[in-house]
Amino acid sequence: MTNQNNSRPVPAGSAASADAPANGSAPHRVQLRGRLSACFGAQAGQSILQAALAREVALPRSCRNGTCRACICQLKAGEIAYRIEWPGLSSEEKAEGWILPCVAEARSDLSLHLPD
């Protein structure tokens, strides 16, 4: 089961970092599968979308504030926290592991699936 808040972490593995640390702490590793395949690091305070774009990973995007849903991905493993109280997802979608990377930050290493 995946976790989308700060209540209890879900381990996502202990793979080495994909990027060099920028602030003295190692970034969380984000593994992306599906329509795009990539691996990149996400620093604390950085949205998953920002981290992807910084590594030239072209995740779909539009609004960058959690309303358009262009960046929707499914969280397969790991823990995220949202920057906003309620992103543009139904409770059913959240329960199925769907996330919006534009307003989500990694709290552990992540495995994501980008649908076709």
MARKOLRO-320517 format. One record per residue: residue number from 1; residue in one letter; x, y, z of N, C-alpha, C, CB in turn. Coordinates in steps of 0.1 Angstrom, whole numbers, padded with zeros to 4 digits. Glycine has a CB too. Example, Ala and Ser with C-alpha at 12.3 -4.5 7.8 and 13.67 -1.06 7.14 Angstrom:
BEGIN
{1; 'A'; {0132; -0057; 0078}; {0123; -0045; 0078}; {0132; -0033; 0078}; {0113; -0045; 0090}}
{2; 'S'; {0128; -0022; 0071}; {0137; -0011; 0071}; {0129; 0000; 0079}; {0141; -0006; 0057}}
! end
This chain:
BEGIN
{1; 'M'; {0008; -0012; 0000}; {0000; 0000; 0000}; {0009; 0012; 0000}; {-0010; 0000; 0012}}
{2; 'T'; {0005; 0022; -0007}; {0013; 0035; -0008}; {0007; 0045; 0002}; {0013; 0040; -0022}}
{3; 'N'; {0015; 0054; 0005}; {0011; 0065; 0015}; {0012; 0078; 0008}; {0019; 0064; 0028}}
{4; 'Q'; {0002; 0087; 0009}; {0003; 0100; 0002}; {0002; 0111; 0012}; {-0009; 0101; -0007}}
{5; 'N'; {0005; 0109; 0025}; {0006; 0120; 0035}; {0018; 0117; 0044}; {-0007; 0121; 0042}}
{6; 'N'; {0019; 0124; 0055}; {0030; 0122; 0064}; {0027; 0112; 0075}; {0034; 0135; 0069}}
{7; 'S'; {0016; 0105; 0075}; {0012; 0097; 0087}; {0021; 0085; 0089}; {-0002; 0092; 0085}}
{8; 'R'; {0025; 0078; 0078}; {0034; 0066; 0080}; {0041; 0064; 0066}; {0026; 0054; 0084}}
{9; 'P'; {0055; 0064; 0067}; {0062; 0061; 0055}; {0061; 0047; 0049}; {0077; 0065; 0057}}
{10; 'V'; {0062; 0045; 0037}; {0063; 0032; 0030}; {0076; 0031; 0023}; {0051; 0031; 0020}}
{11; 'P'; {0085; 0022; 0027}; {0098; 0021; 0021}; {0097; 0018; 0006}; {0106; 0009; 0028}}
{12; 'A'; {0106; 0025; -0001}; {0106; 0023; -0016}; {0119; 0018; -0020}; {0103; 0036; -0022}}
{13; 'G'; {0128; 0012; -0012}; {0140; 0007; -0016}; {0152; 0016; -0011}; {0141; 0005; -0031}}
{14; 'S'; {0164; 0011; -0013}; {0175; 0019; -0009}; {0185; 0021; -0020}; {0182; 0012; 0002}}
{15; 'A'; {0180; 0024; -0032}; {0189; 0026; -0044}; {0197; 0039; -0042}; {0181; 0026; -0057}}
{16; 'A'; {0208; 0039; -0049}; {0216; 0051; -0048}; {0210; 0063; -0055}; {0230; 0049; -0055}}
{17; 'S'; {0213; 0075; -0051}; {0208; 0087; -0056}; {0211; 0089; -0071}; {0213; 0099; -0049}}
{18; 'A'; {0201; 0095; -0078}; {0203; 0097; -0093}; {0210; 0111; -0095}; {0190; 0097; -0100}}
{19; 'D'; {0210; 0120; -0085}; {0216; 0133; -0086}; {0225; 0136; -0074}; {0204; 0144; -0087}}
{20; 'A'; {0234; 0145; -0076}; {0242; 0150; -0065}; {0234; 0158; -0056}; {0255; 0157; -0070}}
{21; 'P'; {0236; 0157; -0042}; {0228; 0165; -0033}; {0231; 0180; -0035}; {0231; 0161; -0019}}
{22; 'A'; {0221; 0189; -0034}; {0223; 0203; -0035}; {0224; 0210; -0022}; {0212; 0209; -0044}}
{23; 'N'; {0218; 0204; -0012}; {0217; 0210; 0001}; {0223; 0202; 0012}; {0202; 0213; 0005}}
{24; 'G'; {0232; 0193; 0009}; {0238; 0185; 0019}; {0231; 0172; 0022}; {0240; 0193; 0032}}
{25; 'S'; {0218; 0171; 0019}; {0211; 0158; 0021}; {0208; 0152; 0007}; {0198; 0161; 0029}}
{26; 'A'; {0209; 0139; 0007}; {0207; 0132; -0005}; {0193; 0133; -0010}; {0210; 0117; -0003}}
{27; 'P'; {0191; 0135; -0023}; {0177; 0136; -0028}; {0171; 0122; -0028}; {0177; 0141; -0043}}
{28; 'H'; {0157; 0122; -0029}; {0150; 0110; -0030}; {0151; 0105; -0045}; {0135; 0111; -0026}}
{29; 'R'; {0152; 0093; -0047}; {0153; 0087; -0061}; {0138; 0085; -0066}; {0160; 0074; -0061}}
{30; 'V'; {0136; 0090; -0078}; {0122; 0089; -0084}; {0124; 0080; -0097}; {0116; 0103; -0088}}
{31; 'Q'; {0118; 0069; -0097}; {0118; 0060; -0109}; {0105; 0061; -0116}; {0121; 0045; -0104}}
{32; 'L'; {0105; 0065; -0129}; {0093; 0067; -0137}; {0093; 0056; -0147}; {0094; 0081; -0143}}
{33; 'R'; {0081; 0050; -0149}; {0078; 0040; -0159}; {0066; 0043; -0166}; {0078; 0026; -0152}}
{34; 'G'; {0063; 0036; -0177}; {0051; 0038; -0185}; {0054; 0046; -0198}; {0041; 0046; -0177}}
{35; 'R'; {0046; 0056; -0201}; {0048; 0064; -0213}; {0062; 0069; -0214}; {0037; 0075; -0214}}
{36; 'L'; {0068; 0073; -0203}; {0082; 0078; -0202}; {0089; 0069; -0192}; {0083; 0093; -0197}}
{37; 'S'; {0102; 0067; -0195}; {0110; 0059; -0185}; {0122; 0068; -0182}; {0115; 0046; -0192}}
{38; 'A'; {0123; 0070; -0169}; {0134; 0079; -0164}; {0137; 0077; -0149}; {0131; 0094; -0167}}
{39; 'C'; {0149; 0081; -0145}; {0152; 0081; -0131}; {0159; 0094; -0128}; {0162; 0068; -0128}}
{40; 'F'; {0154; 0100; -0117}; {0160; 0114; -0113}; {0159; 0115; -0098}; {0153; 0125; -0121}}
{41; 'G'; {0166; 0125; -0093}; {0165; 0129; -0079}; {0156; 0140; -0076}; {0179; 0132; -0074}}
{42; 'A'; {0149; 0140; -0065}; {0140; 0151; -0061}; {0145; 0156; -0047}; {0125; 0146; -0060}}
{43; 'Q'; {0149; 0168; -0046}; {0153; 0174; -0034}; {0142; 0178; -0024}; {0162; 0187; -0036}}
{44; 'A'; {0144; 0179; -0012}; {0134; 0184; -0002}; {0130; 0198; -0007}; {0140; 0184; 0012}}
{45; 'G'; {0117; 0200; -0006}; {0111; 0213; -0010}; {0109; 0215; -0025}; {0120; 0224; -0005}}
{46; 'Q'; {0112; 0205; -0033}; {0110; 0206; -0047}; {0099; 0196; -0051}; {0124; 0202; -0054}}
{47; 'S'; {0090; 0201; -0060}; {0079; 0192; -0064}; {0085; 0182; -0073}; {0068; 0200; -0072}}
{48; 'I'; {0078; 0171; -0075}; {0083; 0160; -0084}; {0084; 0165; -0098}; {0073; 0148; -0083}}
{49; 'L'; {0074; 0173; -0102}; {0075; 0179; -0116}; {0087; 0188; -0117}; {0062; 0187; -0118}}
{50; 'Q'; {0090; 0197; -0107}; {0102; 0205; -0108}; {0114; 0197; -0109}; {0102; 0215; -0096}}
{51; 'A'; {0115; 0186; -0101}; {0127; 0178; -0102}; {0128; 0171; -0115}; {0126; 0167; -0091}}
{52; 'A'; {0117; 0166; -0121}; {0118; 0160; -0134}; {0123; 0170; -0145}; {0104; 0155; -0138}}
{53; 'L'; {0117; 0182; -0145}; {0121; 0192; -0155}; {0135; 0196; -0153}; {0112; 0204; -0153}}
{54; 'A'; {0140; 0197; -0141}; {0154; 0201; -0139}; {0164; 0190; -0145}; {0157; 0202; -0123}}
{55; 'R'; {0159; 0178; -0146}; {0167; 0167; -0152}; {0163; 0165; -0167}; {0166; 0154; -0144}}
{56; 'E'; {0155; 0175; -0173}; {0151; 0174; -0187}; {0142; 0162; -0189}; {0163; 0174; -0196}}
{57; 'V'; {0134; 0158; -0180}; {0124; 0147; -0181}; {0111; 0155; -0184}; {0123; 0138; -0168}}
{58; 'A'; {0106; 0153; -0196}; {0094; 0160; -0200}; {0081; 0154; -0196}; {0094; 0162; -0216}}
{59; 'L'; {0078; 0155; -0183}; {0065; 0151; -0178}; {0054; 0160; -0184}; {0064; 0151; -0163}}
{60; 'P'; {0042; 0155; -0187}; {0032; 0163; -0192}; {0028; 0173; -0181}; {0019; 0155; -0196}}
{61; 'R'; {0024; 0185; -0185}; {0021; 0196; -0175}; {0013; 0207; -0182}; {0034; 0201; -0169}}
{62; 'S'; {0007; 0215; -0174}; {0000; 0227; -0179}; {-0001; 0237; -0167}; {-0014; 0223; -0184}}
{63; 'C'; {-0010; 0234; -0158}; {-0013; 0245; -0148}; {-0003; 0246; -0137}; {-0026; 0241; -0141}}
{64; 'R'; {0004; 0235; -0133}; {0014; 0234; -0122}; {0008; 0238; -0108}; {0025; 0244; -0125}}
{65; 'N'; {-0005; 0237; -0107}; {-0011; 0240; -0094}; {-0022; 0229; -0090}; {-0018; 0253; -0094}}
{66; 'G'; {-0022; 0218; -0096}; {-0030; 0207; -0092}; {-0045; 0207; -0097}; {-0031; 0207; -0077}}
{67; 'T'; {-0048; 0215; -0107}; {-0061; 0215; -0112}; {-0063; 0209; -0126}; {-0066; 0229; -0113}}
{68; 'C'; {-0054; 0209; -0135}; {-0056; 0204; -0149}; {-0054; 0189; -0150}; {-0046; 0211; -0158}}
{69; 'R'; {-0047; 0183; -0141}; {-0044; 0169; -0141}; {-0036; 0163; -0152}; {-0058; 0162; -0141}}
{70; 'A'; {-0030; 0172; -0160}; {-0021; 0168; -0171}; {-0010; 0159; -0166}; {-0016; 0180; -0178}}
{71; 'C'; {-0005; 0161; -0155}; {0007; 0153; -0150}; {0004; 0141; -0142}; {0015; 0163; -0141}}
{72; 'I'; {-0009; 0137; -0141}; {-0013; 0126; -0132}; {-0005; 0113; -0135}; {-0028; 0123; -0135}}
{73; 'C'; {0000; 0107; -0124}; {0008; 0095; -0124}; {0002; 0086; -0112}; {0023; 0098; -0121}}
{74; 'Q'; {0006; 0074; -0113}; {0002; 0064; -0102}; {0014; 0061; -0094}; {-0005; 0052; -0108}}
{75; 'L'; {0013; 0063; -0081}; {0023; 0060; -0072}; {0023; 0045; -0069}; {0022; 0068; -0058}}
{76; 'K'; {0034; 0038; -0073}; {0035; 0024; -0071}; {0042; 0020; -0058}; {0042; 0018; -0082}}
{77; 'A'; {0051; 0029; -0054}; {0058; 0027; -0041}; {0064; 0040; -0036}; {0070; 0016; -0043}}
{78; 'G'; {0064; 0042; -0023}; {0070; 0054; -0017}; {0060; 0062; -0010}; {0077; 0062; -0028}}
{79; 'E'; {0064; 0074; -0006}; {0056; 0083; 0002}; {0058; 0097; -0004}; {0060; 0083; 0017}}
{80; 'I'; {0046; 0104; -0005}; {0046; 0118; -0010}; {0039; 0126; 0000}; {0040; 0119; -0024}}
{81; 'A'; {0040; 0140; -0001}; {0032; 0149; 0007}; {0028; 0160; -0003}; {0040; 0155; 0019}}
{82; 'Y'; {0016; 0165; -0002}; {0011; 0175; -0011}; {0014; 0189; -0005}; {-0004; 0174; -0013}}
{83; 'R'; {0017; 0198; -0014}; {0019; 0212; -0011}; {0006; 0220; -0008}; {0027; 0220; -0022}}
{84; 'I'; {-0005; 0214; -0013}; {-0018; 0220; -0011}; {-0027; 0211; -0004}; {-0025; 0224; -0025}}
{85; 'E'; {-0038; 0216; 0003}; {-0046; 0208; 0011}; {-0054; 0197; 0004}; {-0056; 0216; 0018}}
{86; 'W'; {-0060; 0200; -0008}; {-0067; 0190; -0015}; {-0064; 0191; -0030}; {-0082; 0191; -0012}}
{87; 'P'; {-0055; 0183; -0036}; {-0053; 0184; -0050}; {-0065; 0179; -0058}; {-0040; 0176; -0054}}
{88; 'G'; {-0065; 0181; -0071}; {-0076; 0178; -0080}; {-0078; 0164; -0082}; {-0074; 0185; -0093}}
{89; 'L'; {-0079; 0156; -0072}; {-0081; 0141; -0073}; {-0093; 0138; -0064}; {-0069; 0133; -0069}}
{90; 'S'; {-0101; 0128; -0068}; {-0112; 0123; -0060}; {-0106; 0114; -0049}; {-0122; 0115; -0069}}
{91; 'S'; {-0114; 0111; -0039}; {-0109; 0102; -0028}; {-0106; 0088; -0034}; {-0119; 0102; -0016}}
{92; 'E'; {-0114; 0084; -0043}; {-0112; 0071; -0050}; {-0099; 0071; -0057}; {-0124; 0068; -0059}}
{93; 'E'; {-0096; 0081; -0065}; {-0083; 0082; -0072}; {-0071; 0082; -0062}; {-0082; 0095; -0081}}
{94; 'K'; {-0072; 0089; -0051}; {-0062; 0089; -0041}; {-0060; 0075; -0035}; {-0065; 0100; -0030}}
{95; 'A'; {-0071; 0069; -0033}; {-0070; 0055; -0027}; {-0064; 0045; -0037}; {-0084; 0050; -0023}}
{96; 'E'; {-0065; 0048; -0050}; {-0059; 0039; -0060}; {-0044; 0043; -0063}; {-0067; 0040; -0073}}
{97; 'G'; {-0039; 0053; -0056}; {-0025; 0057; -0057}; {-0022; 0068; -0067}; {-0018; 0045; -0060}}
{98; 'W'; {-0033; 0074; -0073}; {-0030; 0085; -0083}; {-0025; 0097; -0076}; {-0043; 0088; -0091}}
{99; 'I'; {-0015; 0104; -0082}; {-0010; 0116; -0076}; {-0008; 0127; -0087}; {0004; 0113; -0069}}
{100; 'L'; {-0006; 0139; -0083}; {-0003; 0150; -0092}; {0011; 0155; -0088}; {-0014; 0161; -0090}}
{101; 'P'; {0021; 0151; -0096}; {0035; 0155; -0094}; {0037; 0170; -0093}; {0043; 0149; -0104}}
{102; 'C'; {0029; 0178; -0099}; {0031; 0193; -0099}; {0029; 0199; -0085}; {0022; 0200; -0108}}
{103; 'V'; {0022; 0192; -0076}; {0020; 0197; -0062}; {0024; 0187; -0052}; {0005; 0201; -0061}}
{104; 'A'; {0031; 0177; -0056}; {0036; 0166; -0047}; {0051; 0167; -0045}; {0031; 0152; -0052}}
{105; 'E'; {0055; 0164; -0033}; {0069; 0163; -0030}; {0073; 0149; -0025}; {0074; 0174; -0019}}
{106; 'A'; {0084; 0144; -0029}; {0088; 0131; -0024}; {0092; 0131; -0010}; {0100; 0126; -0033}}
{107; 'R'; {0088; 0121; -0002}; {0092; 0120; 0012}; {0100; 0107; 0014}; {0080; 0119; 0021}}
{108; 'S'; {0102; 0100; 0003}; {0110; 0088; 0002}; {0114; 0085; -0012}; {0103; 0075; 0009}}
{109; 'D'; {0121; 0075; -0015}; {0123; 0071; -0029}; {0109; 0067; -0034}; {0133; 0059; -0030}}
{110; 'L'; {0107; 0070; -0047}; {0094; 0067; -0054}; {0095; 0059; -0066}; {0088; 0081; -0057}}
{111; 'S'; {0085; 0051; -0069}; {0082; 0044; -0081}; {0069; 0049; -0086}; {0083; 0029; -0080}}
{112; 'L'; {0069; 0055; -0098}; {0057; 0061; -0104}; {0055; 0055; -0118}; {0059; 0076; -0106}}
{113; 'H'; {0042; 0054; -0121}; {0038; 0050; -0135}; {0030; 0061; -0142}; {0029; 0037; -0134}}
{114; 'L'; {0035; 0065; -0153}; {0029; 0075; -0162}; {0020; 0068; -0172}; {0039; 0085; -0169}}
{115; 'P'; {0007; 0070; -0171}; {-0002; 0062; -0180}; {-0001; 0067; -0194}; {-0017; 0064; -0175}}
{116; 'D'; {-0005; 0059; -0204}; {-0005; 0062; -0218}; {-0015; 0073; -0221}; {-0008; 0050; -0226}}
! end
